[in-house]
Amino acid sequence: MNIIIPSLEVVNENPIEATHASSNRSQRYGFISSQEIVNALGESGYEPRQIQYGKVRKDENKGFQKHIIKFRHRDISDIGGEVAPEFVLINSHDGTSSAQLSLGLRVFACLNGLVTGDIFQTLKVYHRNTDVNHFITAANELRSNVPQLVERVELFRQKQLTDASQKQYLIDALKLRYDQPEADADYADRREWDTRLFYLNRARRYSDGGTDLWHTFNRVQENLTQGRPNSGIRKLSAPAADLKVNKKLWNLTEQYLLNN
């Protein structure tokens, strides 16, 4: 029996249900069924809660495009009632991505998904091996890292940033998406940068205030990926781009935990 995945988007061709790769792939390309992965993970307690599809530029790739599925395990508790560990699967059937499984966090207040960086290994299965048991093994290995993830969140909460450190963190975070103008750049370019920098650290909820690294990270992550009106920061609409920026931001936050 196929497990039904809750979806945020409705499309005519669902890449989860694909039974073969796109026609532009050679015979050497190994098809990895996302539905089989979902079913296998579901039998092991990993429940899908969200799916996102990438945009398709060519009609021939509809139903085969990159997609991201996020899971929660039924036996893993929330962290302090604020966040919950989740497991992030990315796959495609058009050659644009290997199949990957990463560890992340779901933030309840904003419903944003955080993705851990290089501190936790990401499993990559290239499209030459179609054994879905790899994903069960990988998910269980990632699950064993949840206590370390809980500890990491607490360390982020305990880390207080000085005004200077927080200002530099904002600059470094904004540079993950936008180029910082030179000192002699046009006034309009410098003003645009300063406006983005100002809004990047604006809290959307009273509970998001604070100078600790965890709350700063959450404010920046939401504004950097979701954008906000009049800020000049555009929302990341492509799931893969969102995932990439999230990983880079987590790595940056790790640097500030250890070095500042």
Phi, psi and omega in degrees: 000132179281137177279132180278132183257126174295135186237145174270346186227153177241124178228159181286326181246117184262114181295341178294326184269003181299141180249000179201168181279168176299152182294345180275003179266147180280172179293341179284345182286122181272118179287130177242109185288119176294324180296321178294323177295315179300316180297316181294317178294322180298321179293340179259011174098002180267111188259123180291138181234344183201145174226143175230139179250143173282159178285153182245126178270329180246134181302329183294343180262001178297131182087358180234001189288169179300140180214153182235129178239132181248134185239152165239149177264134187295342183259003181259124182280162174293161177259104177062020179072007184250323184220162178223136175297143175217165185241128191248116178256132173236137181206165173206164177238016182240011177087004183274351182200145166286169173276129186225148177227125183231166177259138181217189179222143174254120180266118187292321186300318184248356182061021177276152175255125174263144178239127181292155182266222188284351180296330177244134184293141172259126176282132175237126177243112182282157188282055171228354181228122188249017182281111183290346178297337175302323184284329175295313179299315182295317180298319179292325176294317177296321179300325179292344179271356183302317177302322177292324177295318177300317179297322181296317179300318180294321177295321176299320181293324183282338184281112176268135180261136171289166178302319181293318180294319180294320178298317180290324177300317180297317179297312181296323180291316181295328179291348175292340180238331186229146177282132177283128182291151175291163182299330181262017180289166179303149181302319182298320179293318180291323179293320178298318178297313181296325178294314177300318181296321180297312184284338184300329184256011181280128178282141177266342180224149181302324183291347181271002180286166178128155181257005177287162186294324182297310182289325176297314178303315182294318178298312183295317181300315182294315181290324183288327183262326182268344184068175173198153185302141174067008183268339187081001178262116182276146176292139175279111184267337180275122181305321182293321178293320177300315180298318181296314180295320179300316179297316180296321181292322177297315179300319178298318181295323175301319179299319181287333176293320187269331193243354184237000000 
